């Protein structure tokens, strides 16, 4: 590494020292953490601290870099040739720091790596030693214009939407549509279609609508599961047409909530860019496949929701009339607090998690995931009244949320209200007919009411899906 570049990197990292507190970890603890030599209890405590301390993440990164150096894989080896191209630099960076989404969950090492990826890529790109590759374009035939109007017919906002399936589903950001009473979609050939209902998700700033046309071309979707940390993608600023400016971006983290069922888990992609413009937009990969939609409006570091998540949104929620769209409900700060609550929950800091989730809900009362997490935390603290309120709030927002139906049913059982619980389980089962947890609990609820016949029906149904669980229920019945 040249002395000039090394100096620039140190200057870029110098402000991190201001984040040091009395609670920060000592160097020996960080080093043992980096080499996985801490006892479990100490490791968990270090995890909890590292999740929220940039100073200690910097320490961890420095030590991790030295460990890589011992294996001839130091970050500095990436920068020995000042004439490297952007492609070779990013590829080598990716090869060093490759973690698939399945290999981690809120790993402090991953966060430190992500921070270094951002810092190093920012410094190198600002030095002008790499050239930006030209961003590919999405299939223009898959792009549409989405316009929001008020009740007087005045245009409020317009943005670009993307056709994500041949059967007419279209995705866009939700924020520009909030407060509209009428939405029009303009297709590539100039045809316009009015949208009466929309699937809206405040947690992901995502709007999904559908037009009844059989000649649309769905965009090619990227497989998010195959994208690694360090993967190069492009952030395209939102616009009404194809003129949105694109900038290089790097995937630096993934966030995932732990819904009761894997299908209910909400995943976010965290990316770093050179953008200083606060704007939403789309993420695309190097082949022009749609990765996701940027949902926060920050400089450099942003969250995005995977484009493929529209399927779960359509499946698990009901489309609402456009007139019911709430103005200004989405809040990026609410999302940040939501994530902070998840991290605190994973570190078993229950009270801190509850406080963060409550703050998130104050900023955006429609954050269903935050309400669900609170319900689970209240259950752990034996605050069953608050638990029930959390699930009831979710069902007011979305009456067909299976997790809320299931959680509320379990809550009713805690008070011996088995008939009420049975009704809730039946509603959940109608939505998810093969959910073995629901079938098992429904069987137990029938059994608690003395209805062995119905309980046995659940046992038979369960044995077809999960034989071991079905047999367990059968033995309880006998």
C-alpha positions in Angstrom: 0.0 0.0 0.0 1.4 3.5 -0.9 2.1 5.8 2.1 -0.3 8.4 0.6 -3.2 5.9 0.4 -2.4 4.4 3.8 -2.6 7.9 5.3 -5.9 8.6 3.6 -7.4 5.4 5.0 -6.2 6.3 8.5 -7.7 9.7 8.2 -11.1 8.2 7.1 -11.1 6.0 10.2 -9.8 8.5 12.7 -13.2 9.8 13.8 -14.1 6.3 15.0 -12.1 7.0 18.2 -14.9 9.4 19.3 -17.2 6.4 19.8 -15.1 4.9 22.6 -16.8 4.6 26.0 -16.0 3.1 29.4 -17.9 0.0 28.4 -15.6 -0.8 25.4 -13.8 -4.1 25.2 -10.1 -4.4 25.9 -7.7 -5.4 23.1 -7.1 -8.9 24.5 -10.9 -9.6 24.7 -11.4 -8.5 21.1 -8.4 -10.6 20.0 -9.7 -13.7 21.7 -13.1 -13.0 20.2 -11.6 -12.7 16.7 -10.0 -16.1 17.1 -13.1 -17.7 18.6 -11.3 -18.4 21.9 -13.8 -16.8 24.3 -16.0 -18.9 26.6 -19.6 -18.9 25.5 -20.8 -16.4 28.2 -18.0 -14.0 27.4 -18.6 -14.4 23.7 -22.3 -13.6 24.1 -21.5 -10.5 26.1 -19.0 -9.4 23.5 -21.5 -10.0 20.7 -24.0 -7.8 22.5 -21.5 -4.9 22.8 -20.1 -5.3 19.3 -23.6 -5.0 17.8 -23.8 -1.3 18.8 -20.2 0.0 19.2 -18.3 1.2 16.1 -15.1 1.8 18.1 -14.9 -1.9 19.1 -15.9 -3.0 15.6 -12.9 -1.0 14.3 -10.7 -2.8 16.8 -12.1 -6.1 15.8 -11.5 -5.2 12.2 -7.9 -4.3 12.8 -7.2 -7.5 14.5 -9.1 -9.5 11.9 -7.0 -7.9 9.2 -3.8 -8.9 11.0 -5.1 -12.5 11.2 -5.8 -12.4 7.5 -2.3 -11.1 6.9 -0.8 -14.1 8.7 -2.6 -16.2 6.1 -1.4 -13.9 3.3 -4.9 -12.5 2.8 -4.7 -9.1 4.3 -6.8 -6.2 3.1 -3.5 -4.4 2.2 -2.8 -7.0 -0.5 -5.8 -5.7 -2.3 -4.3 -2.4 -2.7 -0.6 -3.1 -3.6 -1.3 -2.3 -7.3 -2.6 1.3 -7.6 -3.7 0.7 -11.1 -6.2 -2.1 -10.3 -9.6 -1.9 -12.1 -12.8 -1.6 -10.2 -13.8 -5.1 -11.2 -10.6 -6.8 -10.0 -10.6 -4.8 -6.7 -14.2 -5.6 -5.9 -13.8 -9.3 -6.9 -10.8 -9.7 -4.7 -12.6 -8.0 -1.9 -15.5 -10.3 -2.3 -13.3 -13.4 -2.3 -11.9 -12.3 1.0 -15.2 -11.5 2.7 -17.7 -14.1 1.5 -20.5 -15.0 3.8 -23.7 -16.3 2.4 -27.0 -15.3 4.2 -27.4 -18.9 5.4 -24.0 -18.8 7.2 -24.7 -16.1 9.8 -27.2 -14.3 11.8 -26.3 -10.8 13.2 -22.6 -11.8 13.3 -20.4 -9.1 14.8 -17.6 -10.2 12.6 -19.8 -9.7 9.5 -20.7 -6.2 10.7 -17.0 -5.4 11.1 -16.2 -6.7 7.7 -19.1 -4.7 6.2 -17.8 -1.6 7.8 -14.3 -2.2 6.4 -15.7 -2.9 3.0 -17.5 0.4 3.1 -14.5 2.4 4.3 -12.0 0.8 2.0 -14.2 1.0 -1.1 -15.1 4.6 -0.3 -11.4 5.6 0.1 -10.2 3.8 -3.0 -13.0 5.1 -5.2 -12.5 8.6 -3.9 -8.8 8.3 -4.8 -9.8 7.8 -8.4 -7.7 4.6 -8.7 -10.7 2.6 -10.0 -13.2 3.4 -12.7 -16.9 2.9 -12.4 -18.2 0.2 -14.6 -21.2 1.2 -16.7 -24.4 0.0 -15.0 -26.6 -2.4 -16.9 -30.2 -1.6 -17.6 -33.3 -3.5 -16.6 -35.4 -4.7 -19.5 -37.2 -1.5 -20.6 -40.3 -3.5 -21.5 -40.7 -4.3 -17.8 -40.7 -0.7 -16.7 -43.9 1.3 -16.2 -44.8 4.7 -14.8 -46.8 4.8 -11.6 -48.7 8.1 -10.9 -50.4 9.1 -7.7 -53.3 11.6 -7.7 -55.4 13.3 -5.0 -59.2 13.4 -4.9 -59.3 16.5 -7.1 -57.3 14.7 -9.8 -54.1 16.7 -9.2 -50.9 14.8 -9.7 -49.1 14.3 -6.4 -46.0 12.2 -7.4 -44.9 9.9 -10.1 -42.3 7.2 -10.0 -41.0 4.2 -12.0 -42.6 0.8 -11.3 -41.3 -2.6 -12.4 -43.4 -5.5 -13.8 -42.2 -8.4 -11.7 -44.3 -11.2 -13.2 -45.9 -11.9 -16.6 -49.4 -12.1 -15.0 -49.3 -8.4 -14.2 -47.8 -7.8 -10.7 -46.0 -4.5 -10.4 -43.7 -3.3 -7.6 -42.7 0.2 -6.6 -41.9 2.1 -3.5 -44.8 2.8 -1.2 -43.8 6.3 0.1 -44.6 8.2 -3.2 -48.1 6.7 -3.2 -49.1 7.5 0.4 -52.0 9.8 0.6 -53.2 9.2 -3.0 -56.9 8.5 -3.8 -56.2 7.3 -7.3 -53.2 5.5 -8.9 -52.6 5.2 -12.6 -50.1 2.9 -14.3 -48.8 3.9 -17.7 -47.5 0.9 -19.8 -44.6 1.2 -22.2 -46.9 1.6 -25.2 -48.8 4.4 -23.6 -51.8 2.5 -22.4 -53.0 3.5 -18.9 -54.7 1.4 -16.3 -56.3 2.7 -13.1 -55.4 0.8 -9.9 -58.3 0.3 -7.4 -56.5 -1.8 -4.8 -52.9 -2.2 -3.6 -50.8 -4.4 -1.3 -48.9 -2.1 1.0 -46.1 -3.0 3.4 -44.9 -0.3 5.7 -42.0 -2.5 6.9 -40.4 -2.6 3.5 -41.7 0.6 1.9 -43.1 -1.7 -0.8 -46.2 -1.3 -2.9 -47.5 -4.1 -5.1 -50.4 -3.7 -7.6 -51.7 -5.7 -10.4 -53.0 -4.9 -13.9 -55.1 -7.4 -15.9 -53.0 -7.7 -19.0 -51.6 -10.9 -20.7 -48.9 -9.3 -22.8 -46.6 -7.9 -20.1 -43.0 -8.9 -19.6 -41.9 -9.6 -16.1 -38.4 -8.4 -15.3 -35.6 -11.0 -14.6 -35.2 -11.4 -10.8 -31.9 -11.9 -9.1 -31.6 -14.8 -6.6 -30.9 -13.0 -3.3 -29.8 -16.3 -1.7 -26.8 -16.5 -4.0 -25.6 -13.0 -3.3 -22.7 -12.7 -0.9 -21.5 -9.9 1.3 -19.0 -7.9 -0.8 -21.1 -8.6 -4.0 -21.0 -5.7 -6.4 -24.4 -4.4 -7.5 -25.8 -1.0 -8.7 -28.1 1.5 -7.1 -30.4 3.2 -9.6 -32.1 6.4 -8.3 -35.8 6.5 -8.6 -37.3 8.4 -11.5 -40.4 8.5 -13.7 -38.6 7.1 -16.7 -35.3 5.3 -17.5 -33.1 8.3 -16.7 -32.3 7.4 -13.1 -28.6 7.8 -12.4 -26.8 4.6 -11.3 -23.9 4.3 -8.9 -21.7 1.4 -7.8 -22.8 -0.4 -4.6 -21.6 -3.2 -2.4 -23.7 -5.6 -0.4 -22.4 -5.2 3.2 -24.9 -6.9 5.4 -28.2 -8.8 5.7 -30.8 -8.3 8.4 -33.5 -10.9 9.1 -36.3 -11.1 11.7 -37.0 -14.5 13.1 -40.7 -15.1 12.5 -42.2 -18.2 13.9 -42.3 -19.7 10.4 -39.4 -19.3 8.0 -41.8 -18.0 5.3 -42.7 -15.1 7.6 -39.1 -13.9 8.1 -38.5 -10.4 6.8 -35.1 -9.9 5.2 -33.3 -6.7 4.4 -30.2 -6.1 2.3 -27.8 -3.4 3.6 -25.7 -1.7 0.9 -23.0 1.0 0.8 -22.8 3.4 -2.2 -21.0 6.5 -3.2 -24.3 8.3 -3.4 -24.7 11.5 -1.4 -28.2 12.0 -2.7 -30.9 10.9 -0.4 -33.2 9.0 -2.7 -35.0 5.7 -3.0 -34.6 3.5 -6.0 -33.7 0.0 -7.2 -30.8 -2.4 -6.9 -29.8 -4.4 -10.0 -26.9 -6.8 -10.4 -24.3 -6.9 -13.1 -26.5 -8.9 -15.5 -29.4 -6.4 -15.3 -31.5 -8.6 -12.9 -33.6 -6.8 -10.3 -32.3 -7.4 -6.8 -34.6 -5.2 -4.7 -35.9 -1.8 -3.8 -34.0 0.7 -1.7 -36.4 1.6 1.2 -34.4 4.1 3.3 -33.3 7.6 2.2 -29.8 8.0 3.7 -26.4 8.9 2.3 -24.0 6.0 1.6 -25.6 3.2 3.8 -29.1 2.1 3.0 -31.5 -0.8 3.4 -33.3 -2.5 0.6 -36.0 -5.1 0.5 -35.6 -8.1 -1.9 -37.9 -7.8 -5.0 -39.0 -11.4 -4.6 -40.7 -10.6 -1.3 -43.7 -9.4 -3.2 -44.9 -13.0 -3.4 -45.1 -13.3 0.4 -46.8 -9.9 0.7 -49.5 -10.9 -1.7 -50.0 -14.2 0.0 -50.1 -13.0 3.6 -52.0 -9.7 3.3 -55.2 -8.4 1.6 -55.1 -5.7 -1.0 -56.6 -2.5 0.4 -58.4 0.3 -1.5 -56.0 3.0 -2.7 -58.0 5.6 -0.7 -56.9 3.9 2.5 -53.2 4.6 1.9 -51.9 6.5 4.9 -49.8 9.6 4.1 -46.3 9.7 5.6 -46.6 6.4 7.6 -43.2 5.0 6.5 -40.2 6.0 8.5 -36.6 5.0 8.0 -35.9 5.8 11.6 -38.6 3.5 12.7 -36.9 0.7 10.7 -33.6 1.5 12.3 -35.2 1.2 15.8 -36.9 -2.0 14.7 -33.5 -3.5 13.8 -32.0 -2.3 17.0 -34.8 -4.1 18.9 -34.1 -7.3 17.0 -30.4 -7.1 17.9 -31.2 -6.4 21.6 -33.6 -9.4 21.6 -30.9 -11.7 20.2 -28.5 -10.5 22.9 -31.2 -11.3 25.5 -31.5 -7.7 26.5 -35.3 -7.9 26.7 -36.1 -4.6 28.3 -33.9 -2.7 25.8 -35.5 -4.6 23.0 -39.0 -3.7 24.2 -38.0 0.0 24.5 -36.6 0.1 20.9 -39.6 -1.7 19.4 -42.0 0.6 21.3 -40.2 3.7 19.9 -40.4 2.2 16.4 -44.1 1.7 16.7 -44.6 5.3 17.9 -43.0 6.5 14.7 -44.9 4.0 12.5 -47.8 2.2 14.2 -48.2 -0.1 11.2 -44.9 -1.9 11.7 -46.5 -5.4 12.0 -43.1 -7.1 12.7 -42.4 -4.9 15.7 -45.8 -5.7 17.2 -45.2 -9.4 16.7 -41.8 -9.2 18.3 -43.3 -7.3 21.2 -45.9 -10.0 21.7 -43.2 -12.6 21.9 -41.2 -10.5 24.4 -44.2 -9.8 26.6 -44.9 -13.6 26.7 -41.4 -14.2 27.9 -41.9 -11.6 30.7 -45.3 -13.2 31.5 -47.1 -10.0 30.7 -49.9 -11.8 29.0 -52.3 -8.9 28.8 -49.8 -6.8 26.8 -49.0 -9.9 24.7 -52.7 -10.2 23.7 -52.9 -6.4 22.9 -49.8 -6.7 20.6 -51.4 -9.5 18.6 -54.8 -7.8 18.5 -53.2 -4.7 17.1 -51.6 -6.7 14.3 -55.0 -8.3 13.4 -56.5 -4.8 13.2 -53.9 -3.9 10.6 -54.0 -7.3 8.9 -56.8 -9.7 9.8 -55.1 -12.6 8.0 -51.7 -12.4 9.7 -51.1 -16.1 10.6 -48.4 -15.3 13.2 -50.8 -13.0 15.1 -53.7 -15.5 14.9 -51.4 -18.2 16.3 -49.9 -16.1 19.0 -53.3 -14.8 20.2 -54.7 -18.3 20.2 -51.8 -19.5 22.4 -52.4 -16.5 24.7 -56.1 -17.5 25.0 -55.0 -21.0 26.0 -52.9 -19.5 28.8 -56.2 -18.3 30.4 -58.0 -21.6 29.7 -60.1 -20.0 26.9 -59.9 -23.0 24.7 -63.0 -22.3 22.6 -61.7 -18.9 21.6 -58.3 -20.4 21.0 -59.8 -23.0 18.7 -61.6 -20.4 16.6 -58.3 -18.6 16.1 -56.4 -21.7 15.3 -59.0 -22.6 12.7 -58.7 -19.2 11.0 -54.9 -19.6 10.9 -55.2 -23.2 9.5 -57.5 -22.0 6.7 -54.7 -19.7 5.7 -51.9 -22.2 6.2 -53.4 -25.7 5.7 -50.0 -27.5 6.1 -48.6 -25.6 9.0 -47.8 -28.4 11.5 -47.5 -26.1 14.5 -51.1 -24.9 14.0 -52.4 -28.4 13.5 -50.7 -29.7 16.6 -51.8 -26.9 18.8 -55.4 -27.2 17.5 -55.3 -30.8 18.4 -54.3 -30.0 21.9 -57.0 -27.4 22.1 -59.6 -29.9 21.1 -58.2 -32.4 23.6 -58.4 -29.8 26.4 -62.1 -29.4 25.7 -62.6 -33.2 25.9 -63.2 -33.5 22.1 -61.0 -36.6 21.4 -62.6 -37.2 18.0 -61.6 -33.8 16.6 -58.2 -34.1 18.3 -57.7 -37.5 16.5 -58.6 -35.9 13.2 -55.8 -33.5 13.7 -53.5 -36.3 14.6 -54.3 -38.1 11.3 -53.8 -34.9 9.4 -50.5 -34.2 11.1 -49.1 -37.7 10.5 -49.3 -37.1 6.7 -47.1 -34.0 7.1 -44.9 -34.8 10.1 -45.3 -38.4 11.2 -43.4 -38.0 14.5 -45.4 -35.0 15.7 -48.6 -36.8 14.6 -47.7 -39.9 16.6 -46.9 -37.6 19.7 -50.4 -36.1 19.5 -52.0 -39.5 19.1 -50.3 -40.8 22.3 -51.5 -37.7 24.2 -55.1 -38.4 23.1 -54.9 -42.0 24.2 
